[in-house]
Amino acid sequence: MKLTSIRLCNFRSFYGKTPEIVLAGGTNRNTTIVHGNNGAGKTSFLNAFTWVLYEKFSAAFASAEQLVNKRAIAEANIGEAIECWVEIFWEHDNKRYRVKRECRVYKNDTNFDAGKTQLFMQIAGDDGRWYPSQQHPEDVINQILPGSLHQYFFFDGERIEQIVRSDKKAEIAEATKIFLGVKVIDNSIKHLSEAKKTLENELKAIGDVQTKQLLRERQKIEIEIEQITQRQSEITQELEHQNTFKKETSHRLRELAAAQELQERRQNLENQKTTNQEELRKSKETLKKTISTHGYSVLLASTTNLFREIIAELKQRGELTAGISQEFVQEILRDRRCICGTQLDDGSDARQKVSNLLNQAGSSAVQETVIRTIAQVDEIDKQAIAFWEDVDREQLRIGQLRESISQIEAELDNIQERLRKDPSEKIRNLQLRLDDIDRNITELNIERGEKNQRFDSLKTEAAELDKQIAKQKFNEERQALAQRRIAATLDAIERLNEVKQRQEKQFRLQLEKRIQEIFNKISITPYIPKISEKYELTLIENTSGVEAPVAASTGENQILSLSFIGSIINKVREWSERKMLMVADGSTFPIVMDSPFGSLDETYRRQIAKIIPQLANQLIVLVSNTQWRGEVETEMTSRIGREYVLTYYSSKPDCEEDTIEITGQEYPLVRQSPNEFEYTEILEVNRNG
């Protein structure tokens, strides 16, 4: 999707019809800058995009029900309709689109009555004419840029860090899967599973008694699996909410001076506990891997000893000798000349002496085999020694980690008890709330574990039933056909699952690498972004080779979020161009950012201003005067293709007017309104003129 222009009419602070705002989209000058003071309408401009496309608004968009410009309403007559609309033009996949969403309000004696919102779409034909879309406009928009992903492309920069919050992780995972095309495979598997149920119902109707019974049992298991899957999804969401509540409650407790020291100590201990638990998990995995790969070596001690006894006995009997080989003696006899130069003619005494060596020499092939086998046996014995050393080391580490975790838990219990008995009622209540949250988290984790165990058990039962159903003899042609179709469906599901796992792992690892590259360019910290198998985005630090989660600041989370969005666009564009994705063309994406530099320091502002225009195909940045000037202006000026100023007309009698200077020319940011209304106009900046 390449945005080409936007127009607004009576949308929030924009009175009347704005001129057509042409958006930059060139290769080098792909950036559109919109200047405006706080309150001038930057957030409204951002939400004009999300409203026209998805009828959604950002978190900072206050009073979403008040879309129509107040001046337009005030100037209308009673009963008169006031129009409000946003119109966008864009290009995608060699087609041009025009979308317009409008709403009308009708002025009454006290306020206004709101009408219905309507969405219209036209697509340009090859003849240059515009034709109504044959599909629903919402469907077309979601095929090009799904609504679930819109927050990645149209966002408030000062609140962007919210996308890495724990309660947003499930949403991020689903949205990312859509981007990577994994969702397409998920949907295919889902449709195949539904088709399989239909085929099984068909077979149930025509099959014999035993087949019908097996299919009924299979159907019961399928229903229970679906119920467990649904519940697991609910548990995951609830755990995310509980963890968010826990963080918020802990933060409130830390803000209380009387509990600050204890709460900070508890936070440090919980971080240590998390790190130790992760190291304990890794040690257990290492121990399992050691046992599975080298455990056999300790079971071969009696076999290796027996081998050495056999070799010693062969040597003692003279059946295994070292020195001259039989092959060497035979070569000399064929040449009829000894290595000393003596001629070895037939019947000669010299030839007879050399021939006698055949009985004393061993086969070189046997000797070489024995030598290689002895070396391998020696290696097995060494592995057995190394195995016990590795096992002892990991078991010692596991014991130390368990002891450390136990000590941390004891200290945490002590802190919690002190907070429960604190003289301050507020502190006691917050701690009791944390206790309730911890109990809820524990119960949810226990339930999740039980559900996982039951899920695995049901999957095993289902696989066994599938085998039994496949073994049934089907005499009727219809039965045999239904069974072949079921078998083909199962095979397709299995293959798609394998493709999904491989594709998801490949894309996730490449995406993680790109995020790390971008984050490293922007951030001055040594932190490393990680993406889990569930697409949970976190920051870790690697101290002395031990990875530990980082309690990132707001600024770091902003950088992490921007890195995530930038890498998503960058990698999806690359994969789309290489035809690696099973989704519609995704080689072009726009980014519309409101106030992306507000809470960042100079170094971070400079790096983001430098990198973001390189990552996005098309960038629209809404900035205040203070956010723009300095390092941001220096880094982004060369990428500007279009530039606009939002002029805010203040109805305040003593308002302080303001301007911005661009290439030696002043443009008004704030002006005194000529009437009692406040409103915003849009002026285009001419850098060439």
Number of C-alpha atoms within 10 A of each C-alpha: 21 19 23 19 15 22 18 23 21 23 28 23 25 27 21 18 15 18 14 15 19 18 24 24 21 13 12 15 19 22 31 24 24 23 27 26 22 14 12 25 23 24 21 24 23 22 27 26 20 21 18 20 24 19 14 17 20 18 10 14 13 11 7 15 7 11 19 24 21 18 19 21 21 14 10 14 13 15 13 14 18 21 19 24 23 24 22 22 20 17 16 16 13 5 12 20 23 21 20 20 20 20 19 20 21 18 20 14 8 7 12 18 12 17 13 8 13 12 19 16 23 18 20 16 12 9 6 9 9 15 13 14 16 10 9 12 18 15 12 15 17 15 13 16 18 17 18 15 17 18 20 22 20 20 24 23 21 19 19 22 19 14 22 18 16 21 20 16 19 17 16 23 18 16 20 18 18 19 22 23 20 22 18 17 19 17 11 16 21 13 13 18 18 13 15 20 17 14 19 22 17 15 21 20 12 16 24 15 10 13 21 18 14 16 22 15 14 21 16 11 18 17 11 14 20 12 13 17 15 11 15 18 13 13 17 17 18 16 20 19 16 21 19 16 16 19 14 13 17 20 15 15 24 19 13 13 10 15 18 16 13 18 22 15 15 21 17 12 18 16 16 17 21 15 18 22 17 16 18 20 14 14 19 16 13 15 20 13 12 16 16 10 11 17 17 14 21 16 11 15 15 9 11 18 12 12 14 13 12 12 14 13 12 13 13 11 9 14 15 18 18 14 10 15 19 18 14 14 17 15 12 16 18 9 11 15 16 16 7 6 8 11 15 21 14 11 8 10 11 15 19 14 11 15 17 11 15 17 10 16 20 21 18 17 12 13 16 11 12 14 12 12 13 16 12 13 20 13 13 19 18 13 17 20 13 14 21 17 12 17 17 13 14 20 15 13 16 21 13 14 21 16 12 16 21 13 14 18 15 12 15 19 13 13 15 20 13 15 23 18 12 16 11 12 12 12 20 19 15 17 22 15 16 21 15 14 18 15 12 16 20 13 12 19 15 12 15 18 13 11 18 15 11 15 19 12 12 17 14 12 15 19 12 13 17 17 12 14 20 15 10 15 13 17 10 10 9 14 19 16 14 22 22 14 16 24 17 13 19 17 12 16 21 13 13 17 16 12 14 19 12 12 17 17 13 11 20 21 15 14 22 20 17 20 27 20 15 23 27 18 14 22 18 11 10 12 21 22 23 20 18 12 12 12 19 17 22 20 20 17 16 13 9 6 7 12 17 19 18 15 13 14 10 16 19 21 22 24 26 29 23 24 26 25 20 24 24 22 25 21 19 23 21 15 18 18 14 10 13 14 21 16 17 14 18 21 20 20 21 20 25 24 24 26 20 24 25 16 16 18 10 12 12 21 22 20 19 24 21 19 17 20 23 17 21 23 24 27 28 27 21 29 24 23 16 11 20 23 13 13 17 21 15 13 17 21 13 12 20 21 20 21 22 20 25 25 23 27 24 22 16 13 9 8 13 10 13 16 17 19 11 12 11 8 12 12 19 17 25 21 19 18 17 10 10 13 15 21 23 25 19 19 19 16 19 12 13 5 6
